């Protein structure tokens, strides 16, 4: 199958960016069949990653020495979230270094049902040194004593999305506490009613996308959110009463970070403090900051020019966002 001219132009641009920046790799995010042989030829000399929800699309690449396949969970997510998931899996799986520069190719422009989507219509350059500082697979495995890796990944997704998106256009800061629920509850008190009370375990499982979306709404309320070792959200609107004795905090951090460090010091839980001002996420264990995660910024989406011939001068509609 031949590649559309727009896809060819973006592949050429990606190859040139890898050479001139330089960048470390090209990530192709697609759910549309594509001529992989032609893509490989055009991106010759580049380190290549592909991420897709449908394994059938990447079946022929799994044995290829030129490509590394990143499987995505089969959830109906926006392009931005799928890209974030691919990069996070690449970093935590030690496929991509946290300081890497990645040229991402993807389909990021909505098309009508009548129009067949382009395999690739957008390009972004992502600097992981700015966005996933110090996050490695080893880091997450160190935290596994508090929760399984899949739960930690879900909480990382939740925390970074709260930091990046906020809610209703407003920045949101909060604390997510994971593990050692009984001791955390014994050292805390409710500031308001518990919004999780009365819901089934399935309706409180943070590994589910729709549950995380509901928790984002709850994050607007005052107080911390408590999640069990098994990924089940147990409580919200908690005032964390653990003393912060022996906790050393750098200048510039306020009561939220001190409370997160304190509860991790006095219990076996880990705490994710989401900064309202910057959106960054700092993870505390045993009273120490063990991870600092900067949420991925929304990438630029480059749309093609649309030329319309009218009875007057020709106008170009610039669709660059």
C-alpha positions in Angstrom: 0.0 0.0 0.0 1.3 3.5 -0.8 1.6 6.2 1.8 -0.5 9.4 1.5 1.6 12.5 0.6 1.0 14.1 3.9 2.2 11.1 5.8 5.3 11.0 3.6 6.1 14.6 4.3 5.8 14.1 8.1 8.0 11.0 8.0 10.6 13.0 6.1 10.3 15.8 8.7 10.7 13.3 11.5 13.8 11.8 10.0 15.3 15.2 9.5 14.5 16.2 13.1 16.2 13.1 14.4 19.4 14.1 12.6 19.3 17.8 13.3 18.1 18.1 16.9 19.4 15.4 17.4 16.6 13.2 18.8 16.9 9.7 20.3 14.0 7.9 18.7 10.8 8.1 16.7 7.5 7.0 18.2 4.7 6.2 15.8 1.3 6.0 17.4 -1.4 4.7 15.1 -4.6 2.7 14.9 -4.7 2.7 11.1 -3.1 0.1 8.8 0.1 1.4 7.2 2.9 0.2 4.9 5.5 -0.7 7.5 8.2 -1.5 4.9 7.9 1.9 3.4 7.8 3.6 6.8 11.0 1.7 7.8 12.7 2.7 4.5 11.9 6.4 5.1 13.0 6.3 8.7 16.1 4.3 8.0 18.8 5.1 10.6 16.4 6.1 13.3 15.6 4.2 16.4 11.9 3.2 16.0 9.0 2.6 18.4 5.4 1.9 17.5 2.5 1.9 19.9 -1.0 0.6 19.2 -4.1 -0.8 21.0 -4.7 -3.3 18.2 -2.0 -6.1 18.2 -2.9 -7.1 14.7 -1.5 -3.8 13.4 1.9 -4.5 14.8 2.0 -8.3 14.4 4.5 -8.1 11.6 6.9 -5.9 13.6 7.3 -8.0 16.7 10.2 -9.9 15.2 11.7 -7.0 13.4 15.1 -5.8 14.7 14.3 -2.3 13.6 11.1 -1.8 15.6 10.2 -1.9 19.3 6.5 -2.5 19.9 4.7 -0.9 22.9 1.3 -2.4 23.6 -1.4 0.0 24.8 -4.4 -1.0 26.9 -7.6 -1.4 24.8 -9.4 1.6 26.1 -11.1 4.4 24.1 -8.7 7.1 25.2 -7.9 10.5 23.5 -4.7 10.6 21.5 -2.9 12.7 24.2 -3.6 10.1 26.8 -2.5 7.2 24.6 0.7 9.0 23.8 1.3 9.6 27.5 0.7 5.9 28.3 3.1 4.8 25.5 5.9 7.1 26.8 5.3 6.0 30.4 5.4 2.3 29.5 8.5 3.0 27.4 10.3 4.6 30.3 9.1 2.2 33.1 10.0 -0.7 30.8 13.5 0.8 30.3 12.9 1.0 26.6 13.3 4.8 26.6 15.6 6.8 28.8 14.0 9.5 31.0 16.3 12.1 29.3 15.5 11.2 25.7 14.2 13.5 23.0 11.4 11.8 21.1 9.9 12.7 17.7 6.2 11.5 17.9 4.1 10.9 14.8 0.4 10.2 15.3 -3.1 10.9 14.1 -4.3 13.8 16.2 -6.9 15.5 14.1 -10.5 14.4 14.3 -12.0 13.5 10.9 -15.6 12.9 9.9 -16.9 9.4 9.4 -17.1 9.9 5.7 -13.4 10.8 5.5 -10.8 8.1 5.9 -8.3 9.2 8.6 -4.7 9.7 7.6 -2.3 7.2 9.2 -0.2 10.1 10.4 -1.3 13.7 10.4 0.6 15.3 13.3 4.2 15.6 14.7 5.5 16.6 18.1 8.9 16.8 19.6 8.8 15.7 23.3 11.7 16.2 25.7 11.4 13.5 28.3 14.1 15.1 30.4 11.6 17.9 31.2 8.5 15.6 31.7 9.5 12.4 33.3 12.4 13.5 35.5 14.1 10.6 37.4 11.3 8.1 36.5 12.7 4.7 35.8 11.5 1.1 36.1 13.8 0.6 39.0 12.2 3.6 40.8 8.7 2.2 40.4 9.8 -1.3 41.5 11.2 0.2 44.7 7.7 1.4 45.5 6.1 -2.0 44.9 6.1 -2.7 48.6 3.2 -0.3 48.9 1.3 -1.6 45.9 1.7 -3.8 42.8 3.3 -2.1 39.7 0.0 -2.0 37.8 -1.6 0.0 40.7 1.4 2.3 40.9 1.2 3.0 37.1 -2.6 3.8 37.5 -1.9 6.2 40.3 1.0 7.8 38.4 -1.4 8.3 35.5 -4.1 9.8 37.8 -1.7 12.1 39.6 0.0 13.5 36.4 -3.4 14.0 34.7 -4.7 16.0 37.7 -1.5 18.0 37.5 -1.7 18.6 33.8 -5.4 19.1 33.3 -6.7 20.5 36.6 -10.5 20.6 36.5 -12.9 22.9 34.6 -10.0 25.1 33.5 -8.7 25.6 37.1 -5.4 24.1 38.5 -5.9 21.4 41.2 -3.6 20.3 44.0 -4.1 17.2 46.0 -2.5 14.2 47.8 -2.9 10.6 46.8 -1.9 8.2 49.6 -1.4 4.5 48.5 -1.2 1.6 50.9 -1.3 0.9 54.7 -4.9 2.1 54.8 -5.8 1.1 58.4 -2.8 3.0 59.9 -3.4 6.0 57.6 -7.0 6.2 58.7 -6.1 5.9 62.3 -3.9 8.9 62.0 -6.3 11.0 60.0 -9.8 12.5 60.2 -12.5 13.3 57.7 -13.0 17.0 56.8 -16.2 16.2 54.9 -18.3 13.1 54.0 -16.5 10.2 52.4 -17.5 10.3 48.7 -16.5 6.6 48.2 -18.8 5.3 50.9 -21.5 2.9 49.5 -19.8 2.1 46.2 -18.7 -1.4 45.2 -15.1 -2.3 44.9 -15.4 -2.4 41.1 -16.7 1.2 41.2 -13.6 2.3 43.2 -10.8 0.5 41.3 -8.3 3.1 40.1 -7.0 0.8 37.4 -10.2 1.6 35.5 -10.2 4.7 33.4 -13.7 5.7 34.3 -13.0 5.5 38.0 -9.9 7.7 37.6 -12.1 10.3 35.8 -14.5 10.3 38.8 -11.6 10.7 41.2 -10.4 13.7 39.3 -13.7 15.4 40.2 -13.2 14.4 43.9 -9.7 15.8 43.8 -11.2 19.3 43.8 -12.4 18.8 47.4 -10.1 19.6 50.3 -8.2 16.7 51.8 -6.2 13.7 50.7 -7.4 10.7 48.8 -6.6 7.2 50.2 -6.1 4.2 47.9 -5.5 0.7 49.1 -2.7 -1.6 48.2 -5.1 -3.4 45.8 -5.9 -0.2 43.9 -9.4 0.3 45.5 -10.1 3.9 46.6 -11.1 3.9 50.2 -11.5 7.5 51.4 -11.3 11.1 50.4 -11.5 14.5 52.1 -8.9 13.3 54.7 -6.9 15.5 56.9 -3.6 13.8 57.4 -2.6 14.1 61.0 0.7 12.3 60.9 3.5 14.3 62.5 6.4 15.4 60.3 9.1 14.9 62.9 12.4 14.2 61.2 11.2 15.3 57.8 13.5 17.7 56.0 11.8 19.7 53.3 13.4 21.9 50.7 12.4 25.6 50.7 9.5 26.5 48.6 7.3 23.5 49.6 4.2 24.1 51.7 1.8 22.2 53.9 0.6 19.8 51.2 4.1 18.4 50.6 4.9 18.4 54.3 1.7 16.4 55.0 2.6 13.9 52.2 6.1 13.4 53.5 4.8 13.1 57.1 2.2 10.3 56.4 4.8 8.4 54.4 7.2 8.7 57.3 4.8 7.5 60.0 3.2 4.7 57.9 4.2 2.2 55.2 2.2 4.2 52.6 3.6 6.2 49.8 2.2 9.7 49.0 1.8 11.5 45.7 1.7 15.3 46.2 0.3 17.1 43.2 1.3 20.8 43.1 -1.5 23.2 42.4 0.9 25.9 41.1 3.1 23.8 38.7 1.2 20.5 38.2 4.4 18.6 39.1 4.0 15.4 41.2 6.4 14.5 44.0 6.3 11.0 45.5 7.3 10.5 49.1 8.3 7.2 50.8 9.6 6.9 54.4 9.6 10.7 54.6 11.8 11.2 51.6 11.1 12.4 48.1 11.8 9.4 45.9 10.3 10.6 42.6 9.7 13.9 40.8 7.4 13.7 37.8 6.6 16.6 35.5 3.4 15.9 33.6 3.6 15.8 29.8 2.7 19.1 28.2 0.1 19.0 25.5 1.9 18.7 22.2 1.6 20.9 19.2 -0.7 19.5 16.5 0.4 20.5 13.0 -2.5 20.5 10.5 -2.2 20.8 6.7 -2.9 24.0 4.9 -6.3 24.1 3.2 -6.4 26.0 0.0 -9.7 27.2 -1.2 -10.1 28.8 -4.7 -12.7 31.6 -4.6 -13.7 34.3 -7.0 -11.3 36.6 -5.3 -7.8 36.2 -4.0 -6.8 32.7 -2.9 -6.7 32.4 0.9 -4.8 29.9 2.9 -6.3 28.7 6.2 -3.6 28.0 8.6 -4.7 25.2 10.8 -1.6 25.1 13.1 -2.5 24.9 16.7 
